[in-house]
Amino acid sequence: MLALLPTGTACEKLDALETEFAVETVPEYRKRWGVYAMKLETLEFFDPDDYDNHTLRRVDAQLRAAVDQYQARHLVLIPEGLYSLKVTGPEGKIAAFMERPQFWKDQRLLDLLPYTRVVDVRGFCPPTIDLPHLATGFRNLEVVRMSPDDTGASTPYVPWPARTLVLFASFAGFWVNDRHWWWDKETKLDPNWEAKNLTVPHGRRPMVPPGVDQYALFDTFERIVLNFNGDLSSLEEILPLFRNLPRTVKEVLLVLPRNKSLDDSGTLFSFYAGLEMSFHALTRAQHAKYTFVGFDLAKPGYNDELRDKLRQWKKTELFIDVDYGISCADTADLRKRERYVAASEQARANGVLEGKPVEVPTQLVDLTTKVDQLMADMEFITQAQYRKCVDSEVASLETLEFFREDEYE
């Protein structure tokens, strides 16, 4: 993954560092590798080419900095208690962050954050840990991934801006957060923090840090991935995040199956009929394209069934750029009263008021044309088709919750 140096010989790894960070002394390392191989041997490693990143860091200060910057490209943050975060990488420990539960107090570690491109937040992060405060460090993020812990609890807000947001749904639903130890009165808080942040008038502990909007998404996001992890039980609880989808979002990817590898055919744990209305609510933003991945695993022919039902729901929506006076296949299905009300509301939305000039913002179309336009922005594909559309790194970040198979157990 991003945080690991490539496998291969010592010189191949140094080549990778030189390419990535233009480390000036790497050519010297390559010329005089015999000297550094001797250093590695003194660290009780018998084969100078058989070493890990921890060993490479111990060769030289500049090389250590380059390794740390490389590994910091993908960080995994796991809450530990009220005031600490465990920081690892997708494949395991990162030496620079070991034994640093409050790494934001170490300037050397803060200086690594601008190199970070991908961040995972796993589990429920209590408001006593101010994740948004790290935004100035994480200023070059490309992907933010939010996922639950083994109890199903997850952080209920998006802490930083990036280009892509990946949300892994909880098998227990978002309500499991209400049973988190954070709400236990026996959990003692810092008196100063508690005095400033208890919710008045009930004295209830907040769900998010002060000043954070739980359902707000940053207008830097261009792509949002909602990975259901094989379970649709939390679909309706996720809907508030999509009510005000930023106009910068161009595509929403909905992934149904749970995958353990890019060769996995996918697992479906639970499937509920009658969720088409919820999918309609989730896909109401008209500026985004919606891609449904792996929904064919629900049952034979489900892609076509879901597409047809979504179309039925779409034509019940009120559109201000539709002329309901134009007869078409879809207005013919509306009762006379429904059509009259829709036309009246459409006129009101466009400022058609008695005694005032009419200003229609867009050219009006008939209802069938409008619904066809919306359905054209919905695509239903298999996992195999999706994997052909993106490279392996993107597919891993968007469909794999973990990067080691033992973490799925």
N, C-alpha and C positions, 0 to 999 in steps of 0.2 A: 504494500500500500504506500501511500505518500510518505509515511514517516520512516520507512525502512530504506537503508542503502541497498543497492542492487547486489545480488549474489554474484560470485565470480572471484577472480584473483584479486590480490591486494591492489595491483596497478589499475585494474578495471574499476574498483571502487573509488580510487583516487581520481580516475578520469571522470567519474560521475560527479564528484564534488567540484572538480575544476569547471565542468560544464555548467553546473547549477549555480555556483557562487563565485566563479572566477577567482579562486584562492590563489594568490600570487606564488606561494611557495610550493604548490603541488608539483610543478615540474621538477623542483629540487628534490622533493620526496621521491619522485619517480627515478631520478638519476642516482640517488644515493639510497635506494630502498634497502640495500643490504644493511646499512647502519640501523635503519628503523626496524628491520626484521630482527636484528640483535636485541633491540630494546623490547620488542614483543616477547622474545624468548626469555628475557629476564623477568617478564611478568608471568612466567610459568606456562606459556603456551608453546607447545612443541612444534607446531606447523605455523609458520608466519602467515600463510594464506587462510588458515582456519581460525578466524577470530570473529568476534561480534562487534557491535557498535560501541559497547562499553570499553572494550580494549582499545579500539581506534581512538577514542577520546583521550586516553591516557598517554598517547604518544607525544603530543605537542599541544600547546595552548591554542594556537591558531587553528589547528586541525580539530581540536575539541569544539571550538566555536562553530566551525563549519558543520560538524556532525549535529550539534545542538540545533542549529538553524534548519538543517535538513529534516530532523525528526520533528521539529515544532510545526511542520507544515500541516500535520493532522493531529489534533489533540482530542482526547476523550476526557470529559469532566464528569466526575461522579461525586455527588454530595456525601460528606461524612460528618454527621452531627450538625450542630447549629452554625458553626463558623468556619468549616474547613471543606476543601475540595481535594479529592484524589485525582491526580492528573496522570493519564497513561496515553499510550498510542493505540492504534487499531490492532497491532499485533502483540501488545504487551507493554512492559515498563519502558519509560523514557528516563535515562540516567539523570538528565539535568533537573527533572522535576521530582525525583525520588526524595522522600522525606521532606517534602515542601508542601504541607497541607494548606498553607496560606501564602501561596507563591506570589500573590499581588503585593506582598511586603518586601519582596526581593527585587531590586531594580534590575539585576542581571537577567532574571527570568522575565520580567516585564519587557525587557528589550528584545526578547525572542518572539513576542506575540505578533509584531508586524509581519513576521514570516509565515504566520499561520494562514492557511487557505481553507481548511475544513475543521469544524468543531462539532463534536458530539456532546450533547448534554443528556446524561442518562439518569432517570429517576427524578424524584421531587426535590427541587432545590428550595429550601425554606427562605423566606424573605430576609432573614438575617444575613444571608450571603447575597450581596448586591451584585448580581451578574451584569446588569446594565453599566455598572461603573467601569467594567473592563472594555467598554466599547472603543475607547481611544486606543487601546492596545491592539484589539482585533479590528484594525482599520482596513485590512486587505482581504477580508473573508470573501470566499466564493460560495461556500456551502455551509449552511447551519442545519444540523440534524438533531431532532428532538425525539427521544425514545423513553419508554418506561423502564423501571427497574424490575426485579423478579417478583415484586408484589403487585405490579401493575401501575404503581404511582408514577406520575411524570410531572415535569415542570409545566405549569399551566399558562405560560406566556412565552413569547419569542423575544429573547434578550438583545439580539444584535442584528443589524442590517447585513445583507449579503445579496448575491444574485439568485441563489437557489435555496429554497427551504424544503427540507424533507421531514415530514411528520410520520412517525411510526405509531399507529393506533395502539391503545392498551387493550389487552384481552379482558381486563376487568372494568373498562369504561373509566371516564374521567372522575366519576363520583368516588372512586377508591381513594382519591386524594383527601376526601373528608374523613377518612379513617386513618390517616397518617399520624404518626406519633407527634407531629408538629402541633396538633390540636390538643394533645394530652396536657392537662393542667399541671401534671407533675413534672413536665419538662420546664425547667427553670430558665428564664431568659435574663439577659443583662438588664438590670432595672432601668438604666438610662434609655436603652433601645425600646423597652416595653412601654415606658411612659410616653414616648414620642409617637409610637406606631399602633397602639391598640385602637381598634375601630370604635368610635363613639356612636351611639350611646351604650352599646351592648358589651363593650370590652372584649370583643372577639378579635382574635389574632388575624391579621390580614393574610390573604392568599398570595399576594404579590408584593414586591418592594414598593415603598412610597413613590408616587408619581407614575407608576406603570399602568398602562391600560391593558388589561388581561386579553382583550380580543383585538388589539390593534396589530396590523402588519406593516412593516416598513415599506416605503414606496421605492426601495431599491430592488425588491424582489421581482424577477422576470419569469421565474419558473417555480411552481409549487408542486411538490410530490406528496400525495397522501397515500401512505402505504398501510393498508388495513391489516397486514400481517395475518391474513387468513381468517379474520374475524370481523364481522360487521356490527358487533354489538355496540360500538361507541360512535356509530355514524351520526346519529342525531345530536350527540353532545358536541361534535366537532363543528356543526353548522354555523354557530355564531362567528367563527373565524372567517367565514366566507361571505358574510353579509355585506361587508364593505371592502371588497377585494380591490386593492390598489390598481389603478389603471396601467401601471407599469407591468403588471402580470400578463404575459402573453400566452402562457400555457399552464394548464393544471393537469397533472398526471395522476390517475387513480389506479393504484395497483392492488389487486385483490389477494393473490396467494402469498403465503409465507415461503421464503426461500432460504436455504442454508448455503447455497453456492450458485454460481452462474450456470451450472449444469443441472440444477434441481428443476424438476417438472412442476414443483409448487404444491403446497398443502393448503387445504381449506378446512378449517376447524368448525365453523358454523356459518350458516347461510339462512337469511330470513327473507321470506317472500313478502311482498307488499312494501318494499323500501323505495319503490320508484319515485314516490312523492318527495322523499328526502333527497334523492339524487337530483330531482328537478330543482329543489331549493338550493342545493349545493352548486348547481351549474347556471345560476341566474345571471351572473355577470356576462354581458354580451361582448365584452372586448377581449375575452380569452378563448383559447381553443381548449377543448377537454378531450383527453385521451384515456380510454378505459382499457386497462391491461389485465389480461388473464381472467376476465369475467366469463369466458367460455367454460371455465372449470366448474362454475356453479351448477350447471345442468346443460344437457344438449340443447342447442338453439337459444341459449339465454341472451346472447348478444343481440339477436334480432328481436327477441321479446322485449328486452330493456329499451332498445332503440324505439320500438313502436309505442311503448307506454310513455316514454319521455316526450315523444312527439304529441301524444294526446294531452299531456300536462302542459306543454309549451303553448298550445293554442288556447288554453284557458287563461293565459296571462294577459294583462293589459299592456299594450304597446302604444307609445305616443306617436310613433312614426307609421302607424297603420290606419288606413282609411276603412273604417268598418262599414261604410256605405257601398263599397265595391263588393259585389257578389263573387264568391269563389267557393271552392270545395269545402273550406274550413268554416267560413261564415254560414254556409248552408246548414252546418251541424249545430249552430248556435240557435237557441230559442230566441224568439223575437224580442223578448224582454232583455235577455242577456246582451244581444247585439245593440239594443238601444242604450243600455247602461254603458257598455264599452265605448260606444261612439261619443256619449256625453262626457265620460271621464277623459277620453282622448282629447276632446275639444277643450275641456277645462285645463288639462295639463299643458296644452299649447297656447294658453292665454286667450282663448276665444271667449271674451266677456262682452256683454251687451254694451254698446256705445263705444267700444274700443277697437282699434284696427287689429286684424288677425295677422299674427306673425308665426308661421309654421316653420320650425327650425330645420326640418329635413323634408325631402320629397317623400310624400306618403305612398305606401305600397299596399297591396291587398294582404290579408292575413296569411294566406297560403304561401305567398312569396316570402314573407317575414319568417314564418316557421321553417321553411325550407332553408333559408339563410342560416338560422340558428343550428339546425341539425347538420348542416354542412361543416360546422365547426366542432362536431363530435365524432370521434373516431373510436372504433372498437377493434382492438388487435389482440393477438395471442402473445404470450411471453416470448416465443421464438421470434415473432415479427419485431417485437420491441428490441430484443437483443441485437438484431441486425441493424437497427436504426441508430444505435449509440455505441460508443467504444466501451471496453470492458471496465474501465475505471468509473465512468458515469453510471453504468449498469450496477456496479458494486455499491456505489454510494446511494443509489436510489432504491435498490431492492433488497440489499442485505443489511439487516440490523446489526449483525456482528460479522467480524472478519476471521474469526477462529471458530471452527466447528464445535470445539468443546464448550464454547460459551452458550450454545443453544441447548445444552443439557441441563 
